[in-house]
Amino acid sequence: MSTQTESLMWHKISDSDGIVWLTLDVQDSQTNTLTSDVLLELSNEIALLSNDTPKGVVINSAKTNGFIAGADINAFAEMHSVDETFYGIRQAQDLFSRLEKLSCPTVALIHGFCLGGGLELALACDYRLAEDSLNTRIALPEVKLGIHPGYGGSVRLIELIGVLPAMGVMLAGRTLSARAAKKIAVIDRIAPARHLKRVARELILRSPSKQQASPLQKLLSKPILRPLIAALLRRQTRKQVNPEHYPAPFALINLWKNQPANRQQYFTAEAQSVATLIRSDIAQNLVRLFLLQDRLKGFGKQIDFKAQHVHVIGAGVMGGDIAAWCALRGLRVTLQDQSAERIAPAIARAHTLFKRRLKLPYLVQAAMDKLIPDITGEGVAKADVVIEAIFENLEAKQSLFKTIEPQLRADALLATNTSSIPLESLASCLTQPKRLVGLHFFNPVAKMQLIEIIYGKNTLKKWQKQAAAFARQIDRLPLPVKSSPGFLVNRILMPYLLEAMQMESEGIPIMAIDKAATDFGMPMGPIELADSVGLDICISVADMLASTLGISVPDSLSKFIENGHLGRKSGQGFYQYDHQNKRITKSLESAYSDPELLQQRLILILINECVACLDEGIVDDADLLDAGMVFGTGFAPFRGGPMQYTQKQGVDTLNQQLQHLSSVIGSQFKPNSGWEGLS
Ligand code: NAI
């Protein structure tokens, strides 16, 4: 073998069969992305390969975590005009077309993630070969950034597997495992890691016929059928997302429907569509949030900490699901509660989660083996991390802490999942109060990405950092939050939920209230959210906040609880739920006369609380607040978070609207003093 290359990122080796192995290893980064330097160097390599064609080319990655994670998002964020963006995209498209035209067979050898532009590059190769491993993740997730594939990927994927399967992958940005990708022929071959090189070589030397869409799928792409199929796709997509909030999937459908007959022009139209989308506020907001995720991830990198064993106390809604999630992420977990009967439902839920996520019975069994019921609490003395998730009651929690503190290992992280009790109050019973941190998970644990890392006045930095590192270890986003009643997310949500209940008590139909919020872009209305969190939890958080925030808890809430109506978990709250906990829907009989006012009341009261939190330094800055609200509550991501929305609408405008609501509706809307410091 001989090495002969000038590239810094692409390492080129020719083997004895005359096959060239191009291996990407982006410098000073743990992950390969398609930066401008990477593309430029690839362009040079392709030029050399076109002049001196080898037997075949294999493109692979030197990184352990994967092939290529996609285009360079930072570069997108920095582009200033549609024309500049269009030009950049066209250059990458041309490069991939030159790769496609090489007169020798080409193979993309994929392991780990192969996302966005990375998959588009692979689609320009003749064959795609992926490692048969759970770590292989293949996707075109561009719609999540408010765009769609732009490096020729939408054109090539439809040619390869047909419009319906291709749209199924692209419209929701779905992630495929190696096997799922093979099943729909995005991937030609899968093989265990040890056989990958041999299979790549075989593909080149044998050059089997290339994958193409089936005759039926080709028929569906004929001009005469396209309007019909496009209408069907639009209808299905509209059930998932609102085109005004998320235009990218609809732009992709239109692009396909209106495609020029000439393939080159189709590529140009694809580039034009992406360049226009990416300049929109929606894409800019989504890209900003994507980058903010990296900032949150950074909090988990400040210390080297890897837990092996987690002990969770309280196997209820939260503790049970936290334990299951940790076991799913490969940790050994002991789960403690007062009796086996209380642990059993958590184990059953865990089994369902594992089956859904892991699919293969032996993997499900391995995860189950990691989750150990532990009524006597033997795990306390052995665990690297102990998480308390018992009833939201100060005395109960303190009494537990007093019992377990002497048993803890000196280096074990001690955490509470309390939703609202200030850390200082909880920690006052400990001999080492500086040790306690909050690991505040959100419900449902398997879905909500955020964990608030709560620190008190005295909490040692070391424990905070370990808590953040632990959050990353279990693939969650850590957000440092100062301990104060309700912390960040619950404190902001509570006035919003109470305002919704106040509207309900004024006789406004609950469906109209919820619709006002979902029309704004919230994933769920506030009334249904309160039911989902549990009305008992809502009232305990509200009571905790009542004195500090000067809020009053509507009588209706206490009445529900007196009657045992705790929300979704009890089958009855503001709404009714069936035996599978699904909401029994009724249609809104008549549209409420002033939906705009409803929306204003809900959103402005929420933003007013955000401003107060910023003013009090509950999180360090507005970006972190936005990240917390989007990743902790699903606050309309396309609006970029509440503070980004405030900036867009204008600080003065919203302040005036609050003053107006304060005079016509009630003092709960009085702008807090934090507005004075906003610009
Ligand atoms: P839950 O009522 O479903 O579960 C509490 C469990 O703790 C019960 O199974 C109970 O038997 C057990 N328990 C009580 N005392 C115990 C003790 N001394 N030793 C062992 N087990 C004991 O409560 P949930 O909803 O899971 O809440 C737990 C904690 O998580 C609370 O602090 C709550 O504020 C917090 N939280 C709740 C969220 C939610 O949406 N439900 C969201 C985020 C945090």
Boltz pocket constraint, residues with backbone or C-beta under 6 A from the ligand:
constraints:
  - pocket:
      binder: B
      contacts: [[A, 313], [A, 314], [A, 315], [A, 316], [A, 317], [A, 318], [A, 319], [A, 336], [A, 337], [A, 338], [A, 342], [A, 388], [A, 389], [A, 390], [A, 391], [A, 392], [A, 393], [A, 396], [A, 400], [A, 417], [A, 418], [A, 419], [A, 420], [A, 440], [A, 441], [A, 442], [A, 443], [A, 532], [A, 533], [A, 534], [A, 537]]
      max_distance: 6.0
